[in-house]
């Protein structure tokens, strides 16, 4: 655990993204020397997105800084035995205190360390604590001296803080602009990905690459007027405008899925990961559903209460598609 990337980041607290890349490469090289066949590589941006979705850090992409969140316990919306997960930063001493507490009170609490699926060896383990009652979990937070709200699951608090897509669209500041002569791609709401083509739609989402800084900017256009918008929210703004629903929900198995090419805004992805403590998995859609074709790559979130799924769809101006996931 001492070599996972979160432990290293926790000892630093605040770090530039470029320095994070160096640490990532160094740790990955150390681990690949040990177990070359077991590692699963994925990009810097993927790991940052996953760390942020689990509540471990906040990423300032504009200023290129990563901030590790203080350690905190997050209550899950469990129907059975109450459960909490550890979010934010961590160190070996904190984990040892948790395990010692569990060993001495085995009849009351249980600590489970688990691997997230399809992640490489430097990705941090998930830490789940369950007990017979919320009162016992509250005692755990006090003994470990880590904050945690045992009254309301964090996923609900985070969900309530998020805007809905209509309010976000209304808040945009449109200006009459000349389109920059930069490399660009336009979001195709029929095929659900950005591609280079001449789009004649009045309302469209275009991603530009600054040829000097190589930074990307996403603009939403309404005729000759445009506004900068977050890319993830922008995709759903376009889908909402063209009444294209892509969010699937399996009521029986409590699973919610979106096309992997249309990721949820990070704030809403965090809501869903904090329903279970697990990162989502990816798979191929085995059967077409609405505008989604068979073998579309989808991202599937587990243990999602129906009420959360409904609120997520409302936030994004979507209609849930019933599905078997």
Rosetta blueprint (number, residue, H / E / L):
1 X L
2 X L
3 X L
4 X L
5 X H
6 X H
7 X H
8 X H
9 X H
10 X H
11 X H
12 X H
13 X L
14 X E
15 X E
16 X E
17 X H
18 X H
19 X H
20 X H
21 X H
22 X H
23 X H
24 X H
25 X H
26 X H
27 X H
28 X H
29 X H
30 X H
31 X H
32 X H
33 X H
34 X H
35 X L
36 X L
37 X L
38 X L
39 X L
40 X L
41 X L
42 X L
43 X L
44 X H
45 X H
46 X H
47 X H
48 X H
49 X H
50 X H
51 X H
52 X H
53 X H
54 X L
55 X L
56 X L
57 X E
58 X E
59 X E
60 X E
61 X L
62 X L
63 X L
64 X L
65 X E
66 X E
67 X E
68 X E
69 X L
70 X L
71 X L
72 X E
73 X E
74 X E
75 X E
76 X L
77 X L
78 X L
79 X L
80 X L
81 X L
82 X L
83 X E
84 X E
85 X E
86 X E
87 X E
88 X L
89 X L
90 X L
91 X L
92 X H
93 X H
94 X H
95 X H
96 X H
97 X H
98 X H
99 X H
100 X H
101 X H
102 X H
103 X H
104 X H
105 X L
106 X L
107 X L
108 X L
109 X E
110 X E
111 X E
112 X E
113 X E
114 X E
115 X L
116 X L
117 X L
118 X L
119 X L
120 X L
121 X L
122 X L
123 X L
124 X L
125 X L
126 X E
127 X E
128 X E
129 X E
130 X E
131 X E
132 X L
133 X L
134 X H
135 X H
136 X H
137 X H
138 X H
139 X H
140 X H
141 X H
142 X H
143 X H
144 X H
145 X L
146 X L
147 X E
148 X E
149 X E
150 X L
151 X L
152 X L
153 X L
154 X H
155 X H
156 X H
157 X H
158 X H
159 X H
160 X H
161 X H
162 X L
163 X L
164 X L
165 X H
166 X H
167 X H
168 X H
169 X H
170 X H
171 X H
172 X L
173 X L
174 X L
175 X E
176 X E
177 X L
178 X L
179 X L
180 X L
181 X L
182 X L
183 X E
184 X E
185 X E
186 X E
187 X E
188 X E
189 X L
190 X L
191 X L
192 X L
193 X E
194 X E
195 X E
196 X L
197 X L
198 X L
199 X L
200 X L
201 X L
202 X L
203 X E
204 X E
205 X E
206 X E
207 X E
208 X E
209 X E
210 X L
211 X L
212 X L
213 X L
214 X L
215 X L
216 X E
217 X E
218 X E
219 X E
220 X E
221 X E
222 X E
223 X L
224 X L
225 X E
226 X E
227 X E
228 X E
229 X L
230 X L
231 X H
232 X H
233 X H
234 X H
235 X H
236 X H
237 X H
238 X H
239 X H
240 X H
241 X H
242 X L
243 X L
244 X L
245 X L
246 X L
247 X L
248 X E
249 X E
250 X E
251 X L
252 X L
253 X L
254 X L
255 X E
256 X E
257 X E
258 X E
259 X E
260 X L
261 X L
262 X L
263 X L
264 X L
265 X L
266 X H
267 X H
268 X H
269 X H
270 X H
271 X H
272 X H
273 X H
274 X H
275 X H
276 X H
277 X L
278 X L
279 X L
280 X L
281 X E
282 X E
283 X E
284 X E
285 X L
286 X L
287 X L
288 X L
289 X E
290 X L
291 X L
292 X E
293 X L
294 X L
295 X L
296 X L
297 X E
298 X E
299 X E
300 X E
301 X E
302 X L
303 X L
304 X L
305 X L
306 X H
307 X H
308 X H
309 X H
310 X H
311 X H
312 X H
313 X H
314 X H
315 X H
316 X L
317 X L
318 X L
319 X L
320 X L
321 X E
322 X E
323 X L
324 X L
325 X L
